[in-house]
Amino acid sequence: MDKKNLLKQLQSLRLKLHEIAEERGSLTDPDVLAISEEADQLIVALQHIQRDELSHITFRRDDL
């Protein structure tokens, strides 16, 4: 998955998380926790992409 798509999905989950947490009145509601875990997985995927991007930049500098 590409970075732009992951960021859109994360934004969507963030809004959904806020909405459901407000509805349920609890941050520990099972549905809220499930959405939070899904968002966590997207964040980890984004961190991997960012790490890979930074390593490519470092390799390019080393080539100079």
mmCIF file as Biopython writes it, N, C-alpha, C and O atoms, coordinates in Angstrom:
data_model
#
loop_
_atom_site.group_PDB
_atom_site.id
_atom_site.type_symbol
_atom_site.label_atom_id
_atom_site.label_alt_id
_atom_site.label_comp_id
_atom_site.label_asym_id
_atom_site.label_entity_id
_atom_site.label_seq_id
_atom_site.pdbx_PDB_ins_code
_atom_site.Cartn_x
_atom_site.Cartn_y
_atom_site.Cartn_z
_atom_site.occupancy
_atom_site.B_iso_or_equiv
_atom_site.auth_seq_id
_atom_site.auth_asym_id
_atom_site.pdbx_PDB_model_num
ATOM 1   N N  . MET A ? 1  ? 0.838   -1.187 0.000  1.0 0.0 1  A 1 
ATOM 2   C CA . MET A ? 1  ? 0.000   0.000  0.000  1.0 0.0 1  A 1 
ATOM 3   C C  . MET A ? 1  ? 0.882   1.249  0.000  1.0 0.0 1  A 1 
ATOM 4   O O  . MET A ? 1  ? 1.960   1.258  0.594  1.0 0.0 1  A 1 
ATOM 5   N N  . ASP A ? 2  ? 0.424   2.281  -0.657 1.0 0.0 2  A 1 
ATOM 6   C CA . ASP A ? 2  ? 1.238   3.483  -0.708 1.0 0.0 2  A 1 
ATOM 7   C C  . ASP A ? 2  ? 0.940   4.414  0.473  1.0 0.0 2  A 1 
ATOM 8   O O  . ASP A ? 2  ? -0.099  4.318  1.127  1.0 0.0 2  A 1 
ATOM 9   N N  . LYS A ? 3  ? 1.872   5.295  0.709  1.0 0.0 3  A 1 
ATOM 10  C CA . LYS A ? 3  ? 1.824   6.185  1.865  1.0 0.0 3  A 1 
ATOM 11  C C  . LYS A ? 3  ? 0.573   7.065  1.856  1.0 0.0 3  A 1 
ATOM 12  O O  . LYS A ? 3  ? -0.075  7.241  2.888  1.0 0.0 3  A 1 
ATOM 13  N N  . LYS A ? 4  ? 0.238   7.614  0.695  1.0 0.0 4  A 1 
ATOM 14  C CA . LYS A ? 4  ? -0.914  8.512  0.593  1.0 0.0 4  A 1 
ATOM 15  C C  . LYS A ? 4  ? -2.208  7.788  0.971  1.0 0.0 4  A 1 
ATOM 16  O O  . LYS A ? 4  ? -3.045  8.338  1.687  1.0 0.0 4  A 1 
ATOM 17  N N  . ASN A ? 5  ? -2.368  6.568  0.493  1.0 0.0 5  A 1 
ATOM 18  C CA . ASN A ? 5  ? -3.555  5.774  0.796  1.0 0.0 5  A 1 
ATOM 19  C C  . ASN A ? 5  ? -3.623  5.435  2.291  1.0 0.0 5  A 1 
ATOM 20  O O  . ASN A ? 5  ? -4.688  5.506  2.904  1.0 0.0 5  A 1 
ATOM 21  N N  . LEU A ? 6  ? -2.491  5.071  2.857  1.0 0.0 6  A 1 
ATOM 22  C CA . LEU A ? 6  ? -2.449  4.762  4.294  1.0 0.0 6  A 1 
ATOM 23  C C  . LEU A ? 6  ? -2.814  5.981  5.128  1.0 0.0 6  A 1 
ATOM 24  O O  . LEU A ? 6  ? -3.531  5.862  6.122  1.0 0.0 6  A 1 
ATOM 25  N N  . LEU A ? 7  ? -2.327  7.148  4.732  1.0 0.0 7  A 1 
ATOM 26  C CA . LEU A ? 7  ? -2.651  8.366  5.464  1.0 0.0 7  A 1 
ATOM 27  C C  . LEU A ? 7  ? -4.144  8.680  5.392  1.0 0.0 7  A 1 
ATOM 28  O O  . LEU A ? 7  ? -4.730  9.125  6.379  1.0 0.0 7  A 1 
ATOM 29  N N  . LYS A ? 8  ? -4.761  8.452  4.237  1.0 0.0 8  A 1 
ATOM 30  C CA . LYS A ? 8  ? -6.206  8.671  4.093  1.0 0.0 8  A 1 
ATOM 31  C C  . LYS A ? 8  ? -6.981  7.703  4.987  1.0 0.0 8  A 1 
ATOM 32  O O  . LYS A ? 8  ? -7.936  8.091  5.659  1.0 0.0 8  A 1 
ATOM 33  N N  . GLN A ? 9  ? -6.560  6.453  4.986  1.0 0.0 9  A 1 
ATOM 34  C CA . GLN A ? 9  ? -7.220  5.456  5.836  1.0 0.0 9  A 1 
ATOM 35  C C  . GLN A ? 9  ? -7.075  5.809  7.311  1.0 0.0 9  A 1 
ATOM 36  O O  . GLN A ? 9  ? -8.020  5.674  8.088  1.0 0.0 9  A 1 
ATOM 37  N N  . LEU A ? 10 ? -5.889  6.260  7.686  1.0 0.0 10 A 1 
ATOM 38  C CA . LEU A ? 10 ? -5.656  6.626  9.078  1.0 0.0 10 A 1 
ATOM 39  C C  . LEU A ? 10 ? -6.534  7.806  9.482  1.0 0.0 10 A 1 
ATOM 40  O O  . LEU A ? 10 ? -7.099  7.809  10.576 1.0 0.0 10 A 1 
ATOM 41  N N  . GLN A ? 11 ? -6.652  8.795  8.625  1.0 0.0 11 A 1 
ATOM 42  C CA . GLN A ? 11 ? -7.502  9.942  8.903  1.0 0.0 11 A 1 
ATOM 43  C C  . GLN A ? 11 ? -8.961  9.500  9.070  1.0 0.0 11 A 1 
ATOM 44  O O  . GLN A ? 11 ? -9.658  9.967  9.971  1.0 0.0 11 A 1 
ATOM 45  N N  . SER A ? 12 ? -9.407  8.613  8.209  1.0 0.0 12 A 1 
ATOM 46  C CA . SER A ? 12 ? -10.769 8.099  8.287  1.0 0.0 12 A 1 
ATOM 47  C C  . SER A ? 12 ? -10.999 7.353  9.608  1.0 0.0 12 A 1 
ATOM 48  O O  . SER A ? 12 ? -12.027 7.532  10.262 1.0 0.0 12 A 1 
ATOM 49  N N  . LEU A ? 13 ? -10.040 6.527  9.983  1.0 0.0 13 A 1 
ATOM 50  C CA . LEU A ? 13 ? -10.155 5.799  11.255 1.0 0.0 13 A 1 
ATOM 51  C C  . LEU A ? 13 ? -10.142 6.742  12.449 1.0 0.0 13 A 1 
ATOM 52  O O  . LEU A ? 13 ? -10.851 6.519  13.430 1.0 0.0 13 A 1 
ATOM 53  N N  . ARG A ? 14 ? -9.334  7.794  12.366 1.0 0.0 14 A 1 
ATOM 54  C CA . ARG A ? 14 ? -9.267  8.760  13.456 1.0 0.0 14 A 1 
ATOM 55  C C  . ARG A ? 14 ? -10.634 9.405  13.680 1.0 0.0 14 A 1 
ATOM 56  O O  . ARG A ? 14 ? -11.082 9.548  14.818 1.0 0.0 14 A 1 
ATOM 57  N N  . LEU A ? 15 ? -11.287 9.789  12.597 1.0 0.0 15 A 1 
ATOM 58  C CA . LEU A ? 15 ? -12.619 10.400 12.702 1.0 0.0 15 A 1 
ATOM 59  C C  . LEU A ? 15 ? -13.639 9.395  13.244 1.0 0.0 15 A 1 
ATOM 60  O O  . LEU A ? 15 ? -14.463 9.730  14.095 1.0 0.0 15 A 1 
ATOM 61  N N  . LYS A ? 16 ? -13.572 8.158  12.739 1.0 0.0 16 A 1 
ATOM 62  C CA . LYS A ? 16 ? -14.476 7.103  13.202 1.0 0.0 16 A 1 
ATOM 63  C C  . LYS A ? 16 ? -14.253 6.809  14.682 1.0 0.0 16 A 1 
ATOM 64  O O  . LYS A ? 16 ? -15.207 6.622  15.437 1.0 0.0 16 A 1 
ATOM 65  N N  . LEU A ? 17 ? -12.999 6.771  15.086 1.0 0.0 17 A 1 
ATOM 66  C CA . LEU A ? 17 ? -12.653 6.517  16.484 1.0 0.0 17 A 1 
ATOM 67  C C  . LEU A ? 17 ? -13.240 7.586  17.392 1.0 0.0 17 A 1 
ATOM 68  O O  . LEU A ? 17 ? -13.832 7.280  18.427 1.0 0.0 17 A 1 
ATOM 69  N N  . HIS A ? 18 ? -13.075 8.824  17.002 1.0 0.0 18 A 1 
ATOM 70  C CA . HIS A ? 18 ? -13.608 9.939  17.798 1.0 0.0 18 A 1 
ATOM 71  C C  . HIS A ? 18 ? -15.137 9.847  17.886 1.0 0.0 18 A 1 
ATOM 72  O O  . HIS A ? 18 ? -15.720 10.025 18.955 1.0 0.0 18 A 1 
ATOM 73  N N  . GLU A ? 19 ? -15.760 9.571  16.764 1.0 0.0 19 A 1 
ATOM 74  C CA . GLU A ? 19 ? -17.217 9.493  16.698 1.0 0.0 19 A 1 
ATOM 75  C C  . GLU A ? 19 ? -17.763 8.388  17.602 1.0 0.0 19 A 1 
ATOM 76  O O  . GLU A ? 19 ? -18.695 8.615  18.374 1.0 0.0 19 A 1 
ATOM 77  N N  . ILE A ? 20 ? -17.188 7.209  17.502 1.0 0.0 20 A 1 
ATOM 78  C CA . ILE A ? 20 ? -17.680 6.073  18.286 1.0 0.0 20 A 1 
ATOM 79  C C  . ILE A ? 20 ? -17.371 6.250  19.774 1.0 0.0 20 A 1 
ATOM 80  O O  . ILE A ? 20 ? -18.184 5.895  20.627 1.0 0.0 20 A 1 
ATOM 81  N N  . ALA A ? 21 ? -16.207 6.794  20.077 1.0 0.0 21 A 1 
ATOM 82  C CA . ALA A ? 21 ? -15.864 7.037  21.487 1.0 0.0 21 A 1 
ATOM 83  C C  . ALA A ? 21 ? -16.857 8.025  22.102 1.0 0.0 21 A 1 
ATOM 84  O O  . ALA A ? 21 ? -17.265 7.861  23.252 1.0 0.0 21 A 1 
ATOM 85  N N  . GLU A ? 22 ? -17.244 9.042  21.345 1.0 0.0 22 A 1 
ATOM 86  C CA . GLU A ? 22 ? -18.236 10.011 21.837 1.0 0.0 22 A 1 
ATOM 87  C C  . GLU A ? 22 ? -19.593 9.334  22.034 1.0 0.0 22 A 1 
ATOM 88  O O  . GLU A ? 22 ? -20.260 9.550  23.046 1.0 0.0 22 A 1 
ATOM 89  N N  . GLU A ? 23 ? -19.998 8.514  21.059 1.0 0.0 23 A 1 
ATOM 90  C CA . GLU A ? 23 ? -21.282 7.804  21.143 1.0 0.0 23 A 1 
ATOM 91  C C  . GLU A ? 23 ? -21.336 6.887  22.352 1.0 0.0 23 A 1 
ATOM 92  O O  . GLU A ? 23 ? -22.317 6.883  23.096 1.0 0.0 23 A 1 
ATOM 93  N N  . ARG A ? 24 ? -20.290 6.121  22.543 1.0 0.0 24 A 1 
ATOM 94  C CA . ARG A ? 24 ? -20.260 5.113  23.602 1.0 0.0 24 A 1 
ATOM 95  C C  . ARG A ? 24 ? -19.895 5.711  24.956 1.0 0.0 24 A 1 
ATOM 96  O O  . ARG A ? 24 ? -20.182 5.126  26.000 1.0 0.0 24 A 1 
ATOM 97  N N  . GLY A ? 25 ? -19.261 6.882  24.930 1.0 0.0 25 A 1 
ATOM 98  C CA . GLY A ? 25 ? -18.872 7.511  26.188 1.0 0.0 25 A 1 
ATOM 99  C C  . GLY A ? 25 ? -17.740 6.791  26.902 1.0 0.0 25 A 1 
ATOM 100 O O  . GLY A ? 25 ? -17.564 6.938  28.111 1.0 0.0 25 A 1 
ATOM 101 N N  . SER A ? 26 ? -16.978 6.016  26.150 1.0 0.0 26 A 1 
ATOM 102 C CA . SER A ? 26 ? -15.901 5.250  26.774 1.0 0.0 26 A 1 
ATOM 103 C C  . SER A ? 26 ? -14.781 4.985  25.779 1.0 0.0 26 A 1 
ATOM 104 O O  . SER A ? 26 ? -15.024 4.622  24.628 1.0 0.0 26 A 1 
ATOM 105 N N  . LEU A ? 27 ? -13.564 5.171  26.238 1.0 0.0 27 A 1 
ATOM 106 C CA . LEU A ? 27 ? -12.412 4.837  25.413 1.0 0.0 27 A 1 
ATOM 107 C C  . LEU A ? 27 ? -12.049 3.353  25.511 1.0 0.0 27 A 1 
ATOM 108 O O  . LEU A ? 27 ? -11.196 2.865  24.769 1.0 0.0 27 A 1 
ATOM 109 N N  . THR A ? 28 ? -12.703 2.645  26.432 1.0 0.0 28 A 1 
ATOM 110 C CA . THR A ? 28 ? -12.416 1.225  26.611 1.0 0.0 28 A 1 
ATOM 111 C C  . THR A ? 28 ? -13.506 0.327  26.018 1.0 0.0 28 A 1 
ATOM 112 O O  . THR A ? 28 ? -13.482 -0.888 26.210 1.0 0.0 28 A 1 
ATOM 113 N N  . ASP A ? 29 ? -14.451 0.919  25.305 1.0 0.0 29 A 1 
ATOM 114 C CA . ASP A ? 29 ? -15.475 0.145  24.615 1.0 0.0 29 A 1 
ATOM 115 C C  . ASP A ? 29 ? -14.785 -0.779 23.597 1.0 0.0 29 A 1 
ATOM 116 O O  . ASP A ? 29 ? -13.843 -0.351 22.930 1.0 0.0 29 A 1 
ATOM 117 N N  . PRO A ? 30 ? -15.228 -2.019 23.467 1.0 0.0 30 A 1 
ATOM 118 C CA . PRO A ? 30 ? -14.577 -2.961 22.543 1.0 0.0 30 A 1 
ATOM 119 C C  . PRO A ? 30 ? -14.487 -2.448 21.103 1.0 0.0 30 A 1 
ATOM 120 O O  . PRO A ? 30 ? -13.478 -2.676 20.436 1.0 0.0 30 A 1 
ATOM 121 N N  . ASP A ? 31 ? -15.512 -1.768 20.618 1.0 0.0 31 A 1 
ATOM 122 C CA . ASP A ? 31 ? -15.460 -1.229 19.256 1.0 0.0 31 A 1 
ATOM 123 C C  . ASP A ? 31 ? -14.426 -0.113 19.134 1.0 0.0 31 A 1 
ATOM 124 O O  . ASP A ? 31 ? -13.737 -0.008 18.119 1.0 0.0 31 A 1 
ATOM 125 N N  . VAL A ? 32 ? -14.320 0.706  20.155 1.0 0.0 32 A 1 
ATOM 126 C CA . VAL A ? 32 ? -13.319 1.778  20.168 1.0 0.0 32 A 1 
ATOM 127 C C  . VAL A ? 32 ? -11.915 1.174  20.176 1.0 0.0 32 A 1 
ATOM 128 O O  . VAL A ? 32 ? -11.032 1.626  19.446 1.0 0.0 32 A 1 
ATOM 129 N N  . LEU A ? 33 ? -11.720 0.168  20.991 1.0 0.0 33 A 1 
ATOM 130 C CA . LEU A ? 33 ? -10.411 -0.496 21.064 1.0 0.0 33 A 1 
ATOM 131 C C  . LEU A ? 33 ? -10.048 -1.172 19.745 1.0 0.0 33 A 1 
ATOM 132 O O  . LEU A ? 33 ? -8.889  -1.146 19.332 1.0 0.0 33 A 1 
ATOM 133 N N  . ALA A ? 34 ? -11.030 -1.773 19.084 1.0 0.0 34 A 1 
ATOM 134 C CA . ALA A ? 34 ? -10.768 -2.442 17.804 1.0 0.0 34 A 1 
ATOM 135 C C  . ALA A ? 34 ? -10.329 -1.425 16.745 1.0 0.0 34 A 1 
ATOM 136 O O  . ALA A ? 34 ? -9.400  -1.686 15.980 1.0 0.0 34 A 1 
ATOM 137 N N  . ILE A ? 35 ? -10.985 -0.289 16.704 1.0 0.0 35 A 1 
ATOM 138 C CA . ILE A ? 35 ? -10.606 0.754  15.744 1.0 0.0 35 A 1 
ATOM 139 C C  . ILE A ? 35 ? -9.225  1.298  16.082 1.0 0.0 35 A 1 
ATOM 140 O O  . ILE A ? 35 ? -8.416  1.559  15.192 1.0 0.0 35 A 1 
ATOM 141 N N  . SER A ? 36 ? -8.961  1.466  17.368 1.0 0.0 36 A 1 
ATOM 142 C CA . SER A ? 36 ? -7.660  1.954  17.810 1.0 0.0 36 A 1 
ATOM 143 C C  . SER A ? 36 ? -6.545  0.994  17.400 1.0 0.0 36 A 1 
ATOM 144 O O  . SER A ? 36 ? -5.481  1.428  16.959 1.0 0.0 36 A 1 
ATOM 145 N N  . GLU A ? 37 ? -6.784  -0.291 17.542 1.0 0.0 37 A 1 
ATOM 146 C CA . GLU A ? 37 ? -5.792  -1.293 17.142 1.0 0.0 37 A 1 
ATOM 147 C C  . GLU A ? 37 ? -5.560  -1.260 15.631 1.0 0.0 37 A 1 
ATOM 148 O O  . GLU A ? 37 ? -4.429  -1.407 15.167 1.0 0.0 37 A 1 
ATOM 149 N N  . GLU A ? 38 ? -6.633  -1.066 14.874 1.0 0.0 38 A 1 
ATOM 150 C CA . GLU A ? 38 ? -6.503  -0.969 13.417 1.0 0.0 38 A 1 
ATOM 151 C C  . GLU A ? 38 ? -5.669  0.266  13.043 1.0 0.0 38 A 1 
ATOM 152 O O  . GLU A ? 38 ? -4.821  0.211  12.152 1.0 0.0 38 A 1 
ATOM 153 N N  . ALA A ? 39 ? -5.927  1.371  13.740 1.0 0.0 39 A 1 
ATOM 154 C CA . ALA A ? 39 ? -5.152  2.597  13.500 1.0 0.0 39 A 1 
ATOM 155 C C  . ALA A ? 39 ? -3.685  2.364  13.864 1.0 0.0 39 A 1 
ATOM 156 O O  . ALA A ? 39 ? -2.790  2.832  13.161 1.0 0.0 39 A 1 
ATOM 157 N N  . ASP A ? 40 ? -3.440  1.655  14.943 1.0 0.0 40 A 1 
ATOM 158 C CA . ASP A ? 40 ? -2.061  1.347  15.343 1.0 0.0 40 A 1 
ATOM 159 C C  . ASP A ? 40 ? -1.326  0.577  14.247 1.0 0.0 40 A 1 
ATOM 160 O O  . ASP A ? 40 ? -0.154  0.839  13.979 1.0 0.0 40 A 1 
ATOM 161 N N  . GLN A ? 41 ? -2.014  -0.369 13.618 1.0 0.0 41 A 1 
ATOM 162 C CA . GLN A ? 41 ? -1.396  -1.148 12.544 1.0 0.0 41 A 1 
ATOM 163 C C  . GLN A ? 41 ? -1.036  -0.261 11.353 1.0 0.0 41 A 1 
ATOM 164 O O  . GLN A ? 41 ? 0.014   -0.438 10.735 1.0 0.0 41 A 1 
ATOM 165 N N  . LEU A ? 42 ? -1.907  0.689  11.037 1.0 0.0 42 A 1 
ATOM 166 C CA . LEU A ? 42 ? -1.612  1.618  9.947  1.0 0.0 42 A 1 
ATOM 167 C C  . LEU A ? 42 ? -0.423  2.510  10.300 1.0 0.0 42 A 1 
ATOM 168 O O  . LEU A ? 42 ? 0.420   2.797  9.450  1.0 0.0 42 A 1 
ATOM 169 N N  . ILE A ? 43 ? -0.362  2.942  11.545 1.0 0.0 43 A 1 
ATOM 170 C CA . ILE A ? 43 ? 0.754   3.783  11.990 1.0 0.0 43 A 1 
ATOM 171 C C  . ILE A ? 43 ? 2.074   3.023  11.859 1.0 0.0 43 A 1 
ATOM 172 O O  . ILE A ? 43 ? 3.072   3.580  11.401 1.0 0.0 43 A 1 
ATOM 173 N N  . VAL A ? 44 ? 2.076   1.773  12.257 1.0 0.0 44 A 1 
ATOM 174 C CA . VAL A ? 44 ? 3.290   0.955  12.135 1.0 0.0 44 A 1 
ATOM 175 C C  . VAL A ? 44 ? 3.678   0.809  10.663 1.0 0.0 44 A 1 
ATOM 176 O O  . VAL A ? 44 ? 4.857   0.909  10.325 1.0 0.0 44 A 1 
ATOM 177 N N  . ALA A ? 45 ? 2.701   0.576  9.789  1.0 0.0 45 A 1 
ATOM 178 C CA . ALA A ? 45 ? 2.988   0.456  8.361  1.0 0.0 45 A 1 
ATOM 179 C C  . ALA A ? 45 ? 3.576   1.761  7.823  1.0 0.0 45 A 1 
ATOM 180 O O  . ALA A ? 45 ? 4.516   1.737  7.028  1.0 0.0 45 A 1 
ATOM 181 N N  . LEU A ? 46 ? 3.033   2.887  8.250  1.0 0.0 46 A 1 
ATOM 182 C CA . LEU A ? 46 ? 3.557   4.188  7.833  1.0 0.0 46 A 1 
ATOM 183 C C  . LEU A ? 46 ? 4.975   4.409  8.349  1.0 0.0 46 A 1 
ATOM 184 O O  . LEU A ? 46 ? 5.816   4.964  7.641  1.0 0.0 46 A 1 
ATOM 185 N N  . GLN A ? 47 ? 5.239   3.981  9.567  1.0 0.0 47 A 1 
ATOM 186 C CA . GLN A ? 47 ? 6.588   4.105  10.124 1.0 0.0 47 A 1 
ATOM 187 C C  . GLN A ? 47 ? 7.584   3.277  9.323  1.0 0.0 47 A 1 
ATOM 188 O O  . GLN A ? 47 ? 8.721   3.704  9.120  1.0 0.0 47 A 1 
ATOM 189 N N  . HIS A ? 48 ? 7.176   2.107  8.868  1.0 0.0 48 A 1 
ATOM 190 C CA . HIS A ? 48 ? 8.055   1.266  8.046  1.0 0.0 48 A 1 
ATOM 191 C C  . HIS A ? 48 ? 8.361   1.956  6.716  1.0 0.0 48 A 1 
ATOM 192 O O  . HIS A ? 48 ? 9.500   1.953  6.248  1.0 0.0 48 A 1 
ATOM 193 N N  . ILE A ? 49 ? 7.336   2.540  6.123  1.0 0.0 49 A 1 
ATOM 194 C CA . ILE A ? 49 ? 7.541   3.263  4.862  1.0 0.0 49 A 1 
ATOM 195 C C  . ILE A ? 49 ? 8.495   4.430  5.074  1.0 0.0 49 A 1 
ATOM 196 O O  . ILE A ? 49 ? 9.409   4.649  4.280  1.0 0.0 49 A 1 
ATOM 197 N N  . GLN A ? 50 ? 8.275   5.175  6.151  1.0 0.0 50 A 1 
ATOM 198 C CA . GLN A ? 50 ? 9.132   6.333  6.429  1.0 0.0 50 A 1 
ATOM 199 C C  . GLN A ? 50 ? 10.579  5.885  6.690  1.0 0.0 50 A 1 
ATOM 200 O O  . GLN A ? 50 ? 11.522  6.527  6.228  1.0 0.0 50 A 1 
ATOM 201 N N  . ARG A ? 51 ? 10.744  4.803  7.417  1.0 0.0 51 A 1 
ATOM 202 C CA . ARG A ? 51 ? 12.088  4.284  7.687  1.0 0.0 51 A 1 
ATOM 203 C C  . ARG A ? 51 ? 12.788  3.895  6.384  1.0 0.0 51 A 1 
ATOM 204 O O  . ARG A ? 51 ? 13.970  4.176  6.187  1.0 0.0 51 A 1 
ATOM 205 N N  . ASP A ? 52 ? 12.028  3.242  5.501  1.0 0.0 52 A 1 
ATOM 206 C CA . ASP A ? 52 ? 12.594  2.844  4.211  1.0 0.0 52 A 1 
ATOM 207 C C  . ASP A ? 52 ? 12.966  4.061  3.374  1.0 0.0 52 A 1 
ATOM 208 O O  . ASP A ? 52 ? 14.010  4.070  2.722  1.0 0.0 52 A 1 
ATOM 209 N N  . GLU A ? 53 ? 12.119  5.087  3.387  1.0 0.0 53 A 1 
ATOM 210 C CA . GLU A ? 53 ? 12.420  6.321  2.654  1.0 0.0 53 A 1 
ATOM 211 C C  . GLU A ? 53 ? 13.695  6.975  3.180  1.0 0.0 53 A 1 
ATOM 212 O O  . GLU A ? 53 ? 14.537  7.434  2.408  1.0 0.0 53 A 1 
ATOM 213 N N  . LEU A ? 54 ? 13.822  7.009  4.503  1.0 0.0 54 A 1 
ATOM 214 C CA . LEU A ? 54 ? 15.009  7.617  5.104  1.0 0.0 54 A 1 
ATOM 215 C C  . LEU A ? 54 ? 16.261  6.805  4.818  1.0 0.0 54 A 1 
ATOM 216 O O  . LEU A ? 54 ? 17.339  7.373  4.641  1.0 0.0 54 A 1 
ATOM 217 N N  . SER A ? 55 ? 16.135  5.498  4.772  1.0 0.0 55 A 1 
ATOM 218 C CA . SER A ? 55 ? 17.320  4.672  4.490  1.0 0.0 55 A 1 
ATOM 219 C C  . SER A ? 55 ? 17.768  4.864  3.049  1.0 0.0 55 A 1 
ATOM 220 O O  . SER A ? 55 ? 18.966  4.813  2.769  1.0 0.0 55 A 1 
ATOM 221 N N  . HIS A ? 56 ? 16.830  5.085  2.125  1.0 0.0 56 A 1 
ATOM 222 C CA . HIS A ? 56 ? 17.193  5.356  0.726  1.0 0.0 56 A 1 
ATOM 223 C C  . HIS A ? 56 ? 17.938  6.679  0.615  1.0 0.0 56 A 1 
ATOM 224 O O  . HIS A ? 56 ? 18.890  6.804  -0.155 1.0 0.0 56 A 1 
ATOM 225 N N  . ILE A ? 57 ? 17.501  7.651  1.379  1.0 0.0 57 A 1 
ATOM 226 C CA . ILE A ? 57 ? 18.180  8.961  1.365  1.0 0.0 57 A 1 
ATOM 227 C C  . ILE A ? 57 ? 19.591  8.800  1.914  1.0 0.0 57 A 1 
ATOM 228 O O  . ILE A ? 57 ? 20.530  9.374  1.361  1.0 0.0 57 A 1 
ATOM 229 N N  . THR A ? 58 ? 19.763  8.040  2.977  1.0 0.0 58 A 1 
ATOM 230 C CA . THR A ? 58 ? 21.070  7.816  3.570  1.0 0.0 58 A 1 
ATOM 231 C C  . THR A ? 58 ? 21.980  7.104  2.581  1.0 0.0 58 A 1 
ATOM 232 O O  . THR A ? 58 ? 23.147  7.468  2.443  1.0 0.0 58 A 1 
ATOM 233 N N  . PHE A ? 59 ? 21.464  6.096  1.892  1.0 0.0 59 A 1 
ATOM 234 C CA . PHE A ? 59 ? 22.278  5.367  0.903  1.0 0.0 59 A 1 
ATOM 235 C C  . PHE A ? 59 ? 22.721  6.302  -0.207 1.0 0.0 59 A 1 
ATOM 236 O O  . PHE A ? 59 ? 23.862  6.216  -0.662 1.0 0.0 59 A 1 
ATOM 237 N N  . ARG A ? 60 ? 21.856  7.183  -0.650 1.0 0.0 60 A 1 
ATOM 238 C CA . ARG A ? 60 ? 22.205  8.106  -1.714 1.0 0.0 60 A 1 
ATOM 239 C C  . ARG A ? 60 ? 23.328  9.042  -1.264 1.0 0.0 60 A 1 
ATOM 240 O O  . ARG A ? 60 ? 24.231  9.349  -2.042 1.0 0.0 60 A 1 
ATOM 241 N N  . ARG A ? 61 ? 23.272  9.490  -0.019 1.0 0.0 61 A 1 
ATOM 242 C CA . ARG A ? 61 ? 24.330  10.355 0.501  1.0 0.0 61 A 1 
ATOM 243 C C  . ARG A ? 61 ? 25.656  9.620  0.551  1.0 0.0 61 A 1 
ATOM 244 O O  . ARG A ? 61 ? 26.708  10.188 0.255  1.0 0.0 61 A 1 
ATOM 245 N N  . ASP A ? 62 ? 25.595  8.361  0.925  1.0 0.0 62 A 1 
ATOM 246 C CA . ASP A ? 62 ? 26.813  7.555  1.017  1.0 0.0 62 A 1 
ATOM 247 C C  . ASP A ? 62 ? 27.435  7.342  -0.359 1.0 0.0 62 A 1 
ATOM 248 O O  . ASP A ? 62 ? 28.647  7.158  -0.468 1.0 0.0 62 A 1 
ATOM 249 N N  . ASP A ? 63 ? 26.623  7.365  -1.401 1.0 0.0 63 A 1 
ATOM 250 C CA . ASP A ? 63 ? 27.129  7.189  -2.768 1.0 0.0 63 A 1 
ATOM 251 C C  . ASP A ? 63 ? 27.923  8.398  -3.259 1.0 0.0 63 A 1 
ATOM 252 O O  . ASP A ? 63 ? 28.699  8.301  -4.209 1.0 0.0 63 A 1 
ATOM 253 N N  . LEU A ? 64 ? 27.717  9.532  -2.600 1.0 0.0 64 A 1 
ATOM 254 C CA . LEU A ? 64 ? 28.410  10.765 -3.064 1.0 0.0 64 A 1 
ATOM 255 C C  . LEU A ? 64 ? 29.875  10.766 -2.755 1.0 0.0 64 A 1 
ATOM 256 O O  . LEU A ? 64 ? 30.574  11.725 -3.083 1.0 0.0 64 A 1 
#
